[in-house]
Amino acid sequence: MVRAGRPPQDPARQLERAHRILDAAAELVLRWGYGKTTIDDVARAAGVAKGTIYLHWRTRDQLFAALLRRERVRLLDEIRAAEPATPHELFGHFVRATLDRPLLRAALLGDDEVLGKLVRMKRSSTTGLELGGHFDDYIARLVEHGAVREEPGDHLTVISSIVYGFVALPDLLPAEARLPGDRIAELVTDTVERVMSTGRPLPEEDRRAVAQATLDILDAMREVARRKLAAALGSEERG
């Protein structure tokens, strides 16, 4: 028998409870914002004791960081399922999926009304494009197969500017001028293609190579995101 106040010994039960706590935290932070959401609130909504949450995460910040990491894994899984075959498809899917996830959109834009100090503490490690060292290799493969222009370079800055600009744009426009998320994603897809593409038709062999390179970077990003989530879902031993 599991003693009161201790996490269930069955790892599957422990993981299920961690996700139930995160589900409650997600609902509350979207309703009230990070600053007004307490551990007591999350515990009540999840149907667990306050102390039980601290058996999974030592601090409130760790709990909400785990929530953002779970959102990122789900986002990358959705993009991978769509099997984008080009960089413009990849980033179009990224924007569409991000706009469908209010927490990730808030994190991407640094919205401290939703995420409070968490967005300042965790933004660099839990949100955004997080392309890391994989991106340079990806671009090199695209250039090799004629899918992307080598000049003028600074591809990461260019893509980041396009993505962040289109995601942030609706907040700068009057309500009647704002576009739906699907249309914004279409515009990102078109803009990335126009800015980066060589404009030359690719032979079938190169198209296949570009598609594989795109799936490879997605798989690498998913692996990193899953490892980080696994660590963030730990109990008292992992922190």
C-alpha positions as CSV (number, residue, x, y, z in Angstrom):
1,M,0.0,0.0,0.0
2,V,1.2,3.5,-0.9
3,R,1.5,5.7,2.2
4,A,-0.3,9.0,2.2
5,G,1.8,11.9,1.0
6,R,4.2,9.7,-1.0
7,P,4.1,9.5,-4.8
8,P,2.7,6.2,-6.2
9,Q,5.5,3.7,-6.7
10,D,4.2,2.7,-10.1
11,P,6.0,5.0,-12.6
12,A,3.0,5.0,-14.9
13,R,0.7,6.2,-12.1
14,Q,3.3,8.8,-11.1
15,L,3.5,10.1,-14.7
16,E,-0.2,10.1,-15.1
17,R,-0.5,12.2,-12.0
18,A,2.2,14.6,-13.1
19,H,0.3,15.2,-16.4
20,R,-3.0,15.7,-14.5
21,I,-1.3,18.4,-12.4
22,L,0.1,20.0,-15.6
23,D,-3.4,20.0,-17.1
24,A,-4.8,21.8,-14.1
25,A,-1.9,24.3,-14.2
26,A,-2.4,25.0,-17.9
27,E,-6.1,25.8,-17.4
28,L,-5.5,28.1,-14.5
29,V,-2.6,30.1,-15.9
30,L,-4.6,30.8,-19.0
31,R,-7.5,31.9,-16.9
32,W,-5.7,34.0,-14.3
33,G,-2.1,34.4,-15.4
34,Y,1.1,33.0,-13.8
35,G,1.3,35.7,-11.1
36,K,-2.2,34.9,-9.7
37,T,-2.0,31.1,-10.0
38,T,-0.8,29.5,-6.8
39,I,0.3,25.9,-5.9
40,D,-2.9,25.7,-3.7
41,D,-5.0,26.6,-6.8
42,V,-3.3,23.9,-8.9
43,A,-3.6,21.3,-6.2
44,R,-7.3,21.9,-5.8
45,A,-7.9,21.8,-9.5
46,A,-5.9,18.6,-9.9
47,G,-7.5,16.9,-6.9
48,V,-4.2,16.3,-5.1
49,A,-2.6,17.6,-1.9
50,K,-0.4,20.6,-2.1
51,G,2.5,18.5,-0.7
52,T,2.0,16.0,-3.5
53,I,2.9,18.7,-6.1
54,Y,6.2,19.3,-4.3
55,L,7.0,15.7,-4.6
56,H,7.1,16.2,-8.4
57,W,8.5,19.8,-8.5
58,R,10.4,21.6,-5.8
59,T,9.2,25.1,-6.9
60,R,6.3,26.7,-8.7
61,D,8.7,27.8,-11.4
62,Q,9.8,24.2,-12.1
63,L,6.1,23.2,-12.4
64,F,5.4,25.8,-15.0
65,A,8.6,25.2,-16.8
66,A,7.6,21.6,-17.1
67,L,4.3,22.8,-18.5
68,L,6.0,24.8,-21.2
69,R,8.3,21.9,-22.1
70,R,5.3,19.6,-22.5
71,E,3.6,22.1,-24.8
72,R,6.8,22.3,-26.9
73,V,7.0,18.5,-27.3
74,R,3.3,18.4,-28.4
75,L,4.0,21.3,-30.9
76,L,6.9,19.4,-32.4
77,D,5.0,16.2,-32.6
78,E,2.2,18.0,-34.5
79,I,4.6,19.5,-36.9
80,R,6.4,16.2,-37.5
81,A,3.1,14.5,-38.2
82,A,2.5,17.0,-41.0
83,E,5.8,15.9,-42.6
84,P,6.9,19.3,-44.0
85,A,9.2,18.8,-47.0
86,T,10.8,22.3,-47.2
87,P,12.0,25.0,-44.8
88,H,9.0,27.3,-45.7
89,E,6.6,24.5,-44.9
90,L,8.4,23.8,-41.7
91,F,8.2,27.3,-40.4
92,G,4.7,27.8,-41.6
93,H,3.6,24.8,-39.6
94,F,5.6,26.1,-36.6
95,V,3.6,29.4,-36.7
96,R,0.3,27.7,-37.2
97,A,0.9,25.3,-34.3
98,T,2.2,28.0,-32.0
99,L,-0.8,30.3,-32.6
100,D,-3.0,27.4,-31.7
101,R,-1.2,27.1,-28.3
102,P,-1.8,30.2,-26.1
103,L,1.0,29.3,-23.7
104,L,3.6,28.9,-26.3
105,R,2.5,32.0,-28.1
106,A,2.8,33.9,-24.8
107,A,6.2,32.5,-24.2
108,L,7.4,33.2,-27.8
109,L,6.4,36.8,-27.4
110,G,7.5,37.3,-23.8
111,D,4.0,38.0,-22.6
112,D,4.5,38.5,-18.9
113,E,0.8,39.1,-18.3
114,V,0.2,35.4,-19.0
115,L,3.6,34.0,-17.8
116,G,4.9,36.6,-15.4
117,K,8.5,36.3,-14.3
118,L,8.6,32.8,-15.7
119,V,8.9,34.1,-19.3
120,R,11.9,36.1,-18.3
121,M,13.5,33.2,-16.4
122,K,12.9,30.4,-18.8
123,R,12.3,32.0,-22.3
124,S,15.7,31.0,-23.7
125,S,15.5,27.4,-22.6
126,T,11.8,26.4,-23.1
127,T,10.4,28.4,-25.9
128,G,11.0,30.0,-29.3
129,L,12.5,28.3,-32.3
130,E,15.2,26.5,-30.3
131,L,17.0,25.4,-33.4
132,G,20.4,25.3,-31.7
133,G,23.4,23.8,-33.5
134,H,21.2,21.7,-35.8
135,F,20.2,24.8,-37.8
136,D,23.6,25.5,-39.4
137,D,23.8,21.8,-40.6
138,Y,20.3,22.0,-41.9
139,I,21.0,25.2,-43.9
140,A,24.2,23.7,-45.3
141,R,22.3,20.7,-46.6
142,L,19.6,22.9,-48.1
143,V,22.3,25.1,-49.9
144,E,24.0,21.9,-51.1
145,H,20.8,20.7,-52.8
146,G,19.9,24.1,-54.3
147,A,16.9,24.8,-52.1
148,V,18.2,27.9,-50.3
149,R,20.4,30.8,-51.4
150,E,23.7,30.9,-49.6
151,E,23.7,34.7,-49.7
152,P,23.2,37.1,-48.0
153,G,23.6,34.6,-45.1
154,D,22.3,35.1,-41.5
155,H,19.5,32.7,-42.2
156,L,18.6,32.3,-38.6
157,T,18.2,36.0,-38.1
158,V,16.1,36.2,-41.3
159,I,13.8,33.3,-40.3
160,S,13.4,34.5,-36.7
161,S,12.5,37.9,-37.9
162,I,9.8,36.6,-40.2
163,V,8.4,34.3,-37.6
164,Y,8.4,36.7,-34.6
165,G,7.2,39.5,-36.8
166,F,4.1,37.7,-38.1
167,V,3.3,36.2,-34.7
168,A,3.5,39.6,-33.0
169,L,1.8,41.5,-35.7
170,P,-1.9,40.9,-34.6
171,D,-1.3,42.6,-31.3
172,L,-0.2,45.8,-33.2
173,L,-3.3,46.0,-35.4
174,P,-6.9,47.0,-34.7
175,A,-9.2,44.1,-34.0
176,E,-10.9,44.4,-37.4
177,A,-7.6,44.1,-39.3
178,R,-6.3,41.0,-37.6
179,L,-5.9,37.9,-39.6
180,P,-6.8,34.3,-38.5
181,G,-3.9,32.1,-37.5
182,D,-4.2,29.9,-40.7
183,R,-3.7,33.0,-42.9
184,I,-0.8,34.2,-40.8
185,A,0.8,30.8,-41.2
186,E,0.3,30.9,-45.0
187,L,2.0,34.3,-45.1
188,V,4.9,33.0,-43.2
189,T,5.2,30.1,-45.6
190,D,5.1,32.4,-48.6
191,T,7.6,34.9,-47.1
192,V,10.2,32.3,-46.1
193,E,10.0,30.8,-49.5
194,R,10.4,34.1,-51.3
195,V,13.3,35.3,-49.1
196,M,15.3,32.1,-49.0
197,S,14.5,30.1,-52.1
198,T,16.8,30.0,-55.1
199,G,13.8,30.1,-57.3
200,R,15.1,27.2,-59.4
201,P,13.1,24.0,-59.8
202,L,14.8,21.1,-58.0
203,P,15.4,17.7,-59.5
204,E,13.6,14.9,-57.8
205,E,16.7,13.6,-56.0
206,D,17.3,17.0,-54.5
207,R,13.7,17.4,-53.5
208,R,13.9,14.1,-51.6
209,A,17.1,15.2,-49.9
210,V,15.6,18.5,-48.8
211,A,12.5,16.7,-47.4
212,Q,14.8,14.3,-45.5
213,A,16.9,17.2,-44.1
214,T,13.7,18.9,-42.9
215,L,12.5,15.8,-41.2
216,D,16.0,15.2,-39.7
217,I,16.1,18.6,-38.0
218,L,12.6,18.1,-36.7
219,D,13.6,14.7,-35.3
220,A,16.6,16.2,-33.6
221,M,14.6,19.0,-32.1
222,R,12.0,16.5,-30.8
223,E,14.7,14.4,-29.2
224,V,16.1,17.3,-27.3
225,A,12.7,18.5,-26.3
226,R,11.7,15.1,-25.1
227,R,14.8,14.7,-23.0
228,K,14.2,18.1,-21.4
229,L,10.6,17.2,-20.7
230,A,11.5,13.8,-19.2
231,A,13.9,15.6,-16.8
232,A,11.2,18.2,-16.0
233,L,8.6,15.5,-15.2
234,G,10.7,13.9,-12.5
235,S,9.8,13.3,-8.9
236,E,11.7,14.4,-5.8
237,E,14.8,12.6,-7.0
238,R,15.0,14.5,-10.3
239,G,13.9,18.0,-9.2
